[in-house]
Amino acid sequence: CWSTQLGYNCCSDSNAEVVYTDDDGDWGVENGNWCGIQKCWSLPLGYPCCSSCIDVSYVDEDGNWGVENNNWCGLLKSC
């Protein structure tokens, strides 16, 4: 998750309420702590998000794509 690189856990619920938004992404609060809300643009297209910020293998109108385990994955905009 993108927020772990910044020292914060990801929110357990990807539909968590957005409390704050910055250049890194959307932030929520769980148990009194900030957490990053994982929004994966590639899920509606049938592809998971990449598990980390890997090299960009392809770019199209939907976004940046990477390859993990020989499968396409969407790179989050924070990468």
C-alpha positions as CSV (number, residue, x, y, z in Angstrom):
1,C,0.0,0.0,0.0
2,W,1.3,3.5,-0.9
3,S,1.0,4.9,2.7
4,T,3.3,2.3,4.2
5,Q,6.2,4.0,2.4
6,L,5.3,7.1,4.4
7,G,5.1,5.3,7.7
8,Y,1.3,4.8,7.9
9,N,-0.8,1.7,7.6
10,C,-3.4,1.3,4.9
11,C,-7.1,1.6,6.0
12,S,-8.6,-1.8,6.3
13,D,-11.7,-0.6,4.4
14,S,-11.1,0.7,0.9
15,N,-14.4,2.5,1.2
16,A,-13.3,4.4,4.3
17,E,-14.4,8.0,4.6
18,V,-11.9,10.4,3.1
19,V,-10.8,12.9,5.8
20,Y,-7.9,14.5,3.9
21,T,-6.4,14.4,0.4
22,D,-2.9,15.4,-0.6
23,D,-0.5,14.7,-3.4
24,D,0.1,11.2,-2.0
25,G,-3.5,10.1,-2.0
26,D,-6.7,9.9,0.1
27,W,-6.4,9.6,3.9
28,G,-8.7,8.2,6.5
29,V,-8.6,7.6,10.2
30,E,-8.9,4.2,11.9
31,N,-8.6,3.7,15.7
32,G,-7.4,7.3,16.0
33,N,-4.5,6.9,13.5
34,W,-4.1,8.2,9.9
35,C,-4.3,5.5,7.2
36,G,-4.0,5.5,3.5
37,I,-7.1,4.7,1.5
38,Q,-6.2,2.3,-1.3
39,K,-8.0,3.3,-4.5
40,C,-7.3,1.0,-7.4
41,W,-8.3,2.4,-10.7
42,S,-7.6,-0.9,-12.6
43,L,-10.0,-3.1,-10.6
44,P,-13.1,-2.1,-12.7
45,L,-11.0,-3.2,-15.7
46,G,-10.4,-6.6,-14.3
47,Y,-6.8,-6.1,-13.1
48,P,-5.4,-5.7,-9.6
49,C,-3.2,-2.9,-8.5
50,C,0.5,-3.6,-8.3
51,S,1.6,-4.5,-4.8
52,S,4.3,-1.8,-4.9
53,C,5.7,1.0,-7.1
54,I,7.4,-1.0,-9.8
55,D,8.7,0.0,-13.2
56,V,6.1,1.2,-15.7
57,S,5.8,-1.3,-18.5
58,Y,3.0,0.3,-20.5
59,V,0.9,3.5,-20.5
60,D,-2.6,4.0,-21.9
61,E,-5.5,6.3,-21.4
62,D,-6.4,4.4,-18.2
63,G,-3.1,4.8,-16.5
64,N,0.3,3.3,-15.9
65,W,0.7,-0.5,-16.0
66,G,3.3,-2.8,-14.5
67,V,3.8,-6.5,-14.5
68,E,3.9,-8.7,-11.4
69,N,4.2,-12.5,-11.6
70,N,3.8,-12.3,-15.3
71,N,0.4,-10.5,-15.0
72,W,-0.6,-6.9,-15.7
73,C,-1.4,-4.7,-12.8
74,G,-2.3,-1.0,-12.4
75,L,0.2,1.4,-10.8
76,L,-1.4,3.8,-8.3
77,K,-1.1,7.4,-9.2
78,S,1.1,7.9,-6.1
79,C,3.8,5.8,-7.7
